[in-house]
């Protein structure tokens, strides 16, 4: 599990010799941080915050990058 989380979070590339327990805890903390960042960015960009919170936790920095690329959501034109 430490190997997978280390690779997905990028920790293995930054510090490959971290002990497994430190890798797991740090990777989980990073993904929680990405989830919070995604929720804040989504709310500011008129997007549904909860799905982006989940996406940020699951995919990490990829969801943050997607939100930055997508930009603001255009308001629906009901007229």
C-alpha positions as CSV (number, residue, x, y, z in Angstrom):
1,X,0.0,0.0,0.0
2,X,2.8,2.4,0.8
3,X,4.3,1.8,-2.6
4,X,1.0,2.6,-4.4
5,X,0.3,5.7,-2.3
6,X,3.8,6.9,-2.7
7,X,3.7,6.6,-6.4
8,X,0.2,8.1,-6.8
9,X,0.9,11.1,-4.5
10,X,4.4,11.7,-6.0
11,X,6.2,11.1,-2.8
12,X,8.2,8.2,-4.2
13,X,9.7,10.5,-6.8
14,X,10.6,13.3,-4.3
15,X,11.9,11.0,-1.5
16,X,12.1,7.4,-2.4
17,X,13.6,6.3,0.9
18,X,10.8,7.4,3.2
19,X,9.7,4.7,5.6
20,X,6.4,3.1,4.6
21,X,4.4,4.4,7.6
22,X,5.5,8.0,6.9
23,X,4.7,7.6,3.2
24,X,1.2,6.4,3.9
25,X,0.4,9.1,6.4
26,X,1.9,11.9,4.3
27,X,0.2,10.7,1.1
28,X,-3.2,10.6,2.9
29,X,-2.6,14.1,4.3
30,X,-1.7,15.4,0.8
31,X,-4.9,13.9,-0.7
32,X,-7.0,15.5,2.0
33,X,-5.4,18.8,1.2
34,X,-6.0,18.3,-2.5
35,X,-9.7,17.5,-1.7
36,X,-10.1,20.8,0.3
37,X,-8.4,22.8,-2.4
38,X,-10.6,21.3,-5.1
39,X,-13.7,22.1,-3.0
40,X,-12.7,25.7,-2.6
41,X,-11.8,26.1,-6.3
42,X,-15.0,24.5,-7.4
43,X,-17.2,26.7,-5.2
44,X,-15.3,29.8,-6.5
45,X,-15.8,28.7,-10.1
46,X,-19.6,27.9,-9.8
47,X,-19.1,24.2,-9.9
48,X,-20.6,21.5,-7.6
49,X,-18.2,21.4,-4.6
50,X,-18.9,17.8,-3.4
51,X,-18.0,15.9,-6.5
52,X,-14.8,17.9,-6.8
53,X,-14.0,17.2,-3.2
54,X,-14.2,13.5,-3.9
55,X,-12.2,13.9,-7.2
56,X,-9.5,15.8,-5.3
57,X,-9.2,13.1,-2.7
58,X,-9.1,10.2,-5.2
59,X,-7.0,11.8,-8.0
60,X,-5.0,14.4,-6.0
61,X,-3.3,17.0,-8.0
62,X,-4.9,15.9,-11.3
63,X,-8.3,17.2,-10.1
64,X,-6.7,20.5,-9.1
65,X,-5.2,20.8,-12.5
66,X,-8.5,19.9,-14.2
67,X,-10.2,22.7,-12.3
68,X,-7.6,25.2,-13.2
69,X,-7.9,24.2,-16.9
70,X,-11.7,24.2,-16.9
71,X,-12.0,27.7,-15.5
72,X,-15.2,29.3,-14.4
73,X,-18.5,27.7,-15.4
74,X,-20.7,29.9,-17.6
75,X,-24.1,30.7,-16.0
76,X,-27.1,28.9,-17.6
77,X,-29.1,31.1,-19.9
78,X,-32.7,30.4,-19.1
79,X,-34.1,33.1,-21.5
